[in-house]
Amino acid sequence: MRDRLLRALKLSLAVLAASPSIPAQASELTFAIPFRFVVNGQTLAAGRYHVTSERSTLLVRGYKDGAAVMTIRAESGRDSAPRLVFHRYGERYVLAEAWMDNGSGRIIPTSRVERELRMESARREGRAKASEQVVVPMP
């Protein structure tokens, strides 16, 4: 059952990524990310990425790779600059939030990979340690 759901999700994301134009309600911004990072369990190389938010999906597309993840809508209550927020565990970065424009954002639920990184970090530190937040603004 889970495999069927994952295949259906991958197929729908492939169709979305292959569509020639982005619908009017979608928002796409470009970010230069200076480090490797994880999105939905997939590690992406440092580089320039187009980030698209449409409904509850966040699509991160680079020159060679990309990933998609289901998100939760968020509002900052004030207009703020577009930015991506990462949680940093040692040298590993996990995409946690995407703030597109006009104070609208997408929160990415904590993934299995991030939970594992958090536990590994706690073992190394000998106590539970919160991740460091790293913000990447739009250039």
JOHU-V170406 format. One record per residue. N is the residue number from 1. RES is the residue in one small letter. SS is DSSP state (a for helix, b for strand, c for the rest). PHI is phi in whole degrees, -180 to 180 (NA if undefined). PSI is psi in whole degrees, 0 to 359 (none if undefined). Layout:
# JOHU-V170406
N,RES,SS,PHI,PSI + N,RES,SS,PHI,PSI
This chain:
# JOHU-V170406
1,m,c,NA,314 + 2,r,a,-64,320 + 3,d,a,-62,320 + 4,r,a,-65,318 + 5,l,a,-64,317 + 6,l,a,-64,319 + 7,r,a,-63,319 + 8,a,a,-65,319 + 9,l,a,-65,315 + 10,k,a,-62,320 + 11,l,a,-65,315 + 12,s,a,-67,325 + 13,l,a,-69,323 + 14,a,a,-64,319 + 15,v,a,-64,317 + 16,l,a,-62,315 + 17,a,a,-67,329 + 18,a,a,-85,349 + 19,s,c,-64,139 + 20,p,c,-69,337 + 21,s,c,-139,159 + 22,i,c,-98,131 + 23,p,c,-58,158 + 24,a,c,-58,327 + 25,q,c,-79,350 + 26,a,c,-80,154 + 27,s,b,-126,127 + 28,e,b,-126,131 + 29,l,b,-132,160 + 30,t,b,-115,133 + 31,f,b,-128,145 + 32,a,b,-102,111 + 33,i,b,-104,118 + 34,p,c,-85,11 + 35,f,c,-148,161 + 36,r,c,-68,147 + 37,f,b,-151,164 + 38,v,b,-111,133 + 39,v,b,-131,120 + 40,n,c,53,41 + 41,g,c,83,357 + 42,q,b,-108,129 + 43,t,b,-88,128 + 44,l,b,-114,145 + 45,a,c,-73,160 + 46,a,c,-61,148 + 47,g,b,156,194 + 48,r,b,-93,129 + 49,y,b,-131,141 + 50,h,b,-95,126 + 51,v,b,-113,122 + 52,t,b,-118,132 + 53,s,b,-117,121 + 54,e,b,-141,121 + 55,r,c,53,239 + 56,s,c,-101,11 + 57,t,b,-108,137 + 58,l,b,-115,124 + 59,l,b,-112,126 + 60,v,b,-115,112 + 61,r,b,-122,127 + 62,g,c,-112,190 + 63,y,c,-64,316 + 64,k,c,-111,337 + 65,d,c,-144,175 + 66,g,b,-173,174 + 67,a,b,-156,160 + 68,a,b,-131,150 + 69,v,b,-151,145 + 70,m,b,-79,143 + 71,t,c,-134,175 + 72,i,b,-117,134 + 73,r,b,-70,144 + 74,a,b,-143,152 + 75,e,b,-128,135 + 76,s,c,-87,345 + 77,g,c,84,355 + 78,r,c,-148,153 + 79,d,c,-70,133 + 80,s,c,-144,164 + 81,a,c,-70,145 + 82,p,c,-60,141 + 83,r,b,-163,159 + 84,l,b,-114,140 + 85,v,b,-116,128 + 86,f,b,-116,149 + 87,h,b,-99,131 + 88,r,b,-110,129 + 89,y,b,-124,100 + 90,g,c,63,242 + 91,e,c,-102,10 + 92,r,b,-104,135 + 93,y,b,-119,137 + 94,v,b,-125,127 + 95,l,b,-67,126 + 96,a,b,-117,326 + 97,e,b,-146,150 + 98,a,b,-133,118 + 99,w,b,-107,112 + 100,m,b,-83,293 + 101,d,b,-170,164 + 102,n,c,54,29 + 103,g,c,77,6 + 104,s,b,-91,139 + 105,g,b,-143,172 + 106,r,b,-130,127 + 107,i,b,-101,131 + 108,i,c,-96,121 + 109,p,c,-59,150 + 110,t,c,-61,125 + 111,s,c,-89,169 + 112,r,a,-60,317 + 113,v,a,-60,317 + 114,e,a,-68,321 + 115,r,a,-61,319 + 116,e,a,-65,318 + 117,l,a,-63,320 + 118,r,a,-63,316 + 119,m,a,-66,318 + 120,e,a,-62,318 + 121,s,a,-64,319 + 122,a,a,-65,321 + 123,r,a,-64,317 + 124,r,a,-66,319 + 125,e,a,-83,343 + 126,g,c,81,4 + 127,r,c,-160,165 + 128,a,c,-70,126 + 129,k,c,-124,130 + 130,a,c,-70,152 + 131,s,c,-73,158 + 132,e,b,-88,138 + 133,q,b,-91,135 + 134,v,b,-124,126 + 135,v,b,-107,130 + 136,v,b,-114,110 + 137,p,b,-79,162 + 138,m,c,-73,134 + 139,p,c,-65,none
